[in-house]
Amino acid sequence: MSTFHLLVGSGVSIVQTLKLTGASSGNVIIHDMYTRIAESVARGEKMSASFVNIDPERKLFSLDILQMIESAEKTSTIAQVSGKISEQYRREVDAALANLVKYIEPIALLLA
């Protein structure tokens, strides 16, 4: 989402932003998802609906993220909202890593 935020904030079209975001992910599955979302948006579907159609199990995009994208589409604030989504993902990753370190650290001390 940070790549998406940077591109859309600099004036790149949504379809091109989606394609570039997928390509820059370094992950074949995510690249494929973003390509399919870009194709869907190019056909005229809403971006939020495309995210839901491509990721119905919400493995990558949680309900709150999808709701934020939907409201950003309605208010034409996708650049600002994508920055907030990026920050939310960053906080979630930081918290998950902190928890992981909390559990790995004692094991590492025992093995050292």
QUISULMO-V967420 format. One record per residue. N is the residue number from 1. RES is the residue in one letter. PSI is psi in whole degrees, -180 to 180 (none if undefined). NEAR is the number of other ideal C-beta (glycine too) atoms within 10 Angstrom. D_CENTER is the distance of its C-alpha to the mean C-alpha in Angstrom with 1 decimal. Layout:
BEGIN
((N	RES	PSI	NEAR	D_CENTER) (N	RES	PSI	NEAR	D_CENTER))
END
This chain:
BEGIN
((1	M	-27	19	4.0) (2	S	-38	14	7.7) (3	T	-44	17	8.8) (4	F	-47	23	7.7) (5	H	-46	21	9.5) (6	L	-44	18	12.4) (7	L	-48	21	13.0) (8	V	-32	22	13.1) (9	G	-22	14	15.0) (10	S	7	9	17.5) (11	G	7	8	18.3) (12	V	142	16	16.9) (13	S	155	13	16.8) (14	I	-45	17	13.7) (15	V	-47	16	14.7) (16	Q	-38	13	15.3) (17	T	-44	26	12.1) (18	L	-44	27	10.2) (19	K	-45	21	12.8) (20	L	-36	17	12.7) (21	T	-45	25	9.0) (22	G	-43	22	9.8) (23	A	-33	13	13.1) (24	S	-6	15	12.2) (25	S	-29	15	10.2) (26	G	13	7	13.6) (27	N	125	11	12.9) (28	V	-40	9	14.8) (29	I	-47	11	13.1) (30	I	-39	15	9.5) (31	H	-45	16	11.6) (32	D	-42	13	13.5) (33	M	-48	21	10.8) (34	Y	-35	26	9.5) (35	T	-44	16	13.3) (36	R	-37	16	14.3) (37	I	-44	25	12.0) (38	A	-42	22	13.5) (39	E	-40	15	16.9) (40	S	-44	19	16.6) (41	V	-38	20	15.8) (42	A	-29	15	18.7) (43	R	-6	9	20.9) (44	G	2	6	20.5) (45	E	155	13	18.2) (46	K	150	14	16.0) (47	M	-41	21	12.3) (48	S	-41	19	11.8) (49	A	-36	16	14.5) (50	S	-42	22	13.0) (51	F	-44	23	9.8) (52	V	-43	16	12.5) (53	N	-37	12	14.9) (54	I	-33	17	12.8) (55	D	65	16	11.5) (56	P	-26	8	14.6) (57	E	-3	6	14.8) (58	R	46	12	11.4) (59	K	-36	9	10.9) (60	L	-31	13	7.1) (61	F	109	20	6.6) (62	S	168	15	9.5) (63	L	-41	9	12.1) (64	D	-36	10	11.8) (65	I	-45	19	8.3) (66	L	-39	18	9.7) (67	Q	-37	11	12.8) (68	M	-42	20	11.5) (69	I	-42	22	10.2) (70	E	-44	17	13.6) (71	S	-33	13	15.6) (72	A	-37	20	14.2) (73	E	-40	16	15.3) (74	K	-33	9	18.6) (75	T	3	10	19.2) (76	S	42	8	18.0) (77	T	38	14	16.0) (78	I	-34	21	12.6) (79	A	-47	17	13.0) (80	Q	-44	14	13.9) (81	V	-37	20	11.5) (82	S	-32	24	8.4) (83	G	-41	18	10.3) (84	K	-39	15	10.9) (85	I	-42	23	7.5) (86	S	-44	16	7.1) (87	E	-39	13	10.5) (88	Q	-45	15	10.0) (89	Y	-41	14	7.7) (90	R	-43	12	10.4) (91	R	-41	10	13.2) (92	E	-42	11	12.3) (93	V	-43	10	12.3) (94	D	-42	10	15.5) (95	A	-41	10	17.1) (96	A	-41	10	16.6) (97	L	-38	10	18.0) (98	A	-42	9	20.8) (99	N	-41	10	21.7) (100	L	-46	10	21.8) (101	V	-37	10	24.1) (102	K	-35	9	26.2) (103	Y	-31	8	27.1) (104	I	-33	10	27.4) (105	E	-48	10	29.6) (106	P	-36	9	32.7) (107	I	-42	9	32.6) (108	A	-38	9	32.5) (109	L	-38	8	35.4) (110	L	-37	7	37.4) (111	L	-17	6	36.9) (112	A	none	5	37.8))
END
